[in-house]
Each structure stands twice: as C-alpha cells, then as structure tokens.
Amino acid sequence: MDIFKKCYEYDADKKAMEKGIYPFFQALEGTEGTEVIMNGRKVLMLGSNNYLGLTFHPKVRAAAQKAIDQFGTSCTGSRLINGTLCIHHELEERLAAFMKRPAALVFSTGMQTNLGAISCLIGRNDVVITDKEDHASIVDACRLGFGEVKRFVHGDLEQLERILQKIPEESGALVVVDGIFSMGGEIVDLPKLGPLCRKYGARLYVDDAHAVGVLGGGRGTAVHFDQVADVDITMGTFSKSFASLGGYVVGEKDVINYIKHNARAFIFSASLPASNVMAAMAALDIMENEPEHVEQLWDNAHFMMKGFRELGFNIGRTQSPIIPVIVGDDERCFMFWKELYEAGVYTNPVIAPAVPQGMALLRTSYMATHTKEQLTRALGIFEKAGKKLGVI
C-alpha cells in the first residue's frame, strides 16, 4: 500500500473550505500587537500569546536590531560546537536569578526545550507521569524517552497518587504538568501537587510557557505559590511574554548540566540567534523593572472574565488571561469564529484532539496593551455573534 494514501484521502481542510469556515493559517500582513492587518483590514487580536504586549516595545526592538549589527543573523552551529555566544551565557545567568534557581539552559525553541529536557531524563527503568491536558510538546517528549509513560485525568491528584503508590522503589519518577494549561487557562494546583511529589520521591517538572510573565510577578507558578523548593525543573519559552523565540529550563546545576550534555534536541540544533537572545533579555529587563505590565494584564483578564460570564458564555474554570469560550460542536465553533472574524475580532478555534471531543472552543487570550475600549468592543461583537448562533 502507498504510504501517501492517507495524504491523498485527507480532506478535513477541504470540507471546511467548501463551507467557507476554514479558520487556520490566516496570514498577517502587519501587526501592532493588539491590532493586526489581515486581508487588507484591521482586526482586533484576541488570539496572541503576547501577554505583556512587548513585541513592539521600543527597548525590545532596539535590542534585537543592535544584536544583528554585532553578531549577525545566525550562529550557524549548535551550542555544543560553535554556536555559543557570550550573550547566551549572560541570558542563562539572568534567567536563573530571575526564576530563583541555581542554573538555566537556553534552547532554540520551546518545543525543543521539552523534547530535549524531558526525553533525556527518562531512562529505561523510569516512569514519567503527565496530566492529560499537558501540552503536545510534553506528550511528544515522553514518547522520545525510554521509560514508561503514565497519564492521569486532568487535575485529578487522587489518581496521580494511586499511580505514584505503584511505582517500584528502584524506578525514578518524573511528574510533568503545565503551570497554566494552554487551552482551559487553569493554574496547576501546586500547593497540593508539590508535597504529593515529595511524599513519593517523585521529581516535578513544570512547563511555565504560559505562566512566566503572567504569574508570580512574571516569575511563574513556583514563585506565585511561594513553592520554588517544590519544583525541580521549570521550563519556559521566549515566544510569549518574552516577545522573542526560544525556550529554557531552570533547576539544580547538576541537573541542568546533565541536560546540557545529553539532550539531543539541544546538542543537534543550531543555537538561538543573537537577535532573539537580546530581545528576550530586553523583555526580561522590562519584567524586572516595570511591574505595571503584569498588573495591567491581570486587570484586562479580570475585566474579560467578568464580561463573558455576565453575557452568559461558558468560559470553563479559567484562572488566567487565557479565556476559553466553549461552544461544543466543531462546525458551530468554526462558524462562530467566522462571525467574529468578519466583525473584526480574531480568535483561535480549537477542536479535538487538542480538547476533548464535543468541547470545541474559541481560545481567547489577552495582553497588557489591550485598551478597555477594545475589550468592550470585543464583548459587544461576541454578544451579537453568540446570540445569532445560539451560543448564548
């Protein structure tokens, strides 16, 4: 049988296009952060992970441009061989201090960070345990490791404890969770999870891709709950609040050093270009010295949570600037997306397998730079479209 048979038969995208509701791969022709140009018109962006709104901050842009002048556009090699710049080390030292941990390691993307760090830690006699709503990069990282993979129902720490109870003493255990879950916007229950892992001798890895810049004054989940000692490794990305590209892990020096010398996704990837390093460093400066950005982000998040609930939308159990508007049916979700888009609001439609079957939703996320006028206008557009399609 032809291995390409599945490719020729794939038509989910074509069916949506025929109905005029295909929502993906929409091209941006220009962006100012909260507003973007799509198909020649301005659209209010409610689908970005630019939480602090720093992608167009003058300090971030200037830092990236200066880095190109000094270091060029690419390192043309891996960190291991010829791709380590002095600013890589500087950023790692500053990240470790910012996250209140001894050491840090910078990767070229967030996906590679999880693929490399998690897979190299999971040996043949080890067990890795994940929440069923963990990010896809965690799922793929666990597949790459040589150990056994177990999963627990989202947020069900009683089930997690039953799993931990059955792990043999001779096996190492790593529990991997998101700090803020990227679809539902919930914050992990670290006050219960941390002590539970300690009770059974399991190590805890927290993916803070959506939590750094958002929780703990920008420092993430562990600092938010004042439980830095309970989290063994924190992972973060630069592609969200840091207004750049890349990822990193922080933790004990020996652990970070082991990852540095054994993570294939780190060793065999070209290193992060200087422009991305310096953009992330400038964003870090802003997080450290201008706390008002995080405060404004939360003000906007609470404004939208209240507004959606008052209108009657189902926004689940979100606790963060990620606010899902749950629709249910896939096709109606796409239709809702189109109504909003044509009215000038961009959101992210999410269907199975990214969410459970029958739980299709529009993922909205907010920035510190959104104005109340923009958010009020968005709520009005949501109300009109929601009533038209029977969502509310």
Summary of the structure (lengths in Angstrom):
residues: 392
radius of gyration: 21.3
end to end distance: 47.9
largest distance: 61.2
contacts: 1389
relative contact order: 0.16
helix: 43%
strand: 18%
